Amino acid sequence: MYRGTTPTLEIKITGIEVSELESIYITLKQYQKEVTKSTEDITIDEIRNTLYIPLSQEDTLTLSRGYVYVQMRAVTKDGLAVASEIVMKTMEEILKEGVIT
């Protein structure tokens, strides 16, 4: 993943059907910096049991070069709170800083 780009994170869910999730939060964290996306930002693919999370240029520019930790937390329709394992992604640097149009 590169800073200043607009990647879409793909998170394959195991152990629970995505159709059972009611409130979903995807958090990217690096040191004191944090980007969180919630249910309305996420596309849910019930057939593949996968979540797709688009990130904006502003989102990726918030983070620095290096490792970024990513985790999904959610509440099911039955009120059960669940969390994924924390995964580590790599954020790569760019030469031209800032949002481009």
C-alpha positions in Angstrom: 0.0 0.0 0.0 1.3 3.4 -0.9 0.7 6.7 0.9 -1.4 9.2 -1.0 -3.2 6.4 -3.0 -6.7 5.0 -2.8 -6.4 1.3 -2.2 -9.3 -0.9 -1.2 -8.6 -3.3 1.7 -10.1 -6.7 1.4 -10.8 -8.6 4.6 -11.9 -12.2 4.4 -14.0 -13.1 7.4 -13.8 -16.5 9.0 -15.7 -18.0 11.9 -18.9 -15.9 11.4 -21.1 -14.9 8.5 -20.7 -11.2 7.5 -24.5 -11.1 7.2 -24.6 -11.5 11.0 -22.5 -8.3 11.5 -24.4 -5.2 12.4 -21.9 -2.6 13.4 -18.5 -2.9 11.8 -15.3 -1.0 12.4 -12.0 -1.4 10.6 -9.1 0.4 12.3 -5.6 1.1 10.8 -3.1 2.2 13.4 0.5 3.3 13.3 2.1 4.7 16.5 -0.4 7.5 17.6 -2.0 7.8 14.2 -5.3 6.1 13.5 -7.8 5.8 10.7 -11.2 4.1 11.4 -13.8 3.2 8.8 -17.3 2.1 9.9 -20.2 0.1 8.5 -21.4 2.8 6.1 -17.9 3.0 4.5 -17.6 -0.7 4.0 -18.9 -2.9 1.2 -20.1 -6.3 2.4 -19.9 -9.3 0.0 -22.0 -12.0 1.6 -21.2 -14.6 -1.1 -17.4 -14.4 -0.5 -17.9 -13.5 3.2 -15.6 -10.6 2.6 -15.4 -6.9 3.6 -14.1 -4.2 1.2 -12.8 -1.0 2.7 -11.9 1.9 0.3 -9.3 4.3 1.6 -9.0 7.9 0.4 -5.8 9.8 -0.3 -6.3 11.6 2.9 -6.6 8.3 4.8 -3.3 7.0 3.5 -1.5 10.3 3.8 -2.4 10.2 7.5 0.0 7.3 7.9 3.8 7.1 7.5 6.1 4.7 5.7 6.4 1.5 7.7 4.1 -1.0 9.3 0.4 -0.4 9.8 -1.7 -2.6 12.0 -5.3 -3.4 10.8 -8.1 -5.0 12.8 -11.9 -5.5 12.4 -14.2 -5.2 15.3 -18.0 -5.7 15.1 -21.2 -6.4 16.9 -23.5 -9.1 15.6 -27.3 -8.8 15.3 -27.4 -10.8 18.6 -25.2 -8.3 20.4 -22.1 -10.4 20.4 -18.9 -8.3 20.2 -16.2 -9.9 17.9 -12.7 -8.9 16.7 -10.3 -10.2 14.1 -6.7 -10.9 14.6 -4.5 -7.9 14.1 -2.7 -8.0 10.8 0.3 -6.0 9.7 0.4 -4.2 6.3 3.3 -2.2 4.9 2.8 1.4 4.0 5.2 2.6 1.3 6.5 6.2 0.7 5.7 8.5 -2.2 7.8 11.3 -3.7 5.0 13.9 -4.3 3.4 14.7 -1.0 -0.2 15.8 -0.6 -3.5 15.0 -2.3 -3.3 15.1 -6.1 -6.2 15.8 -8.5 
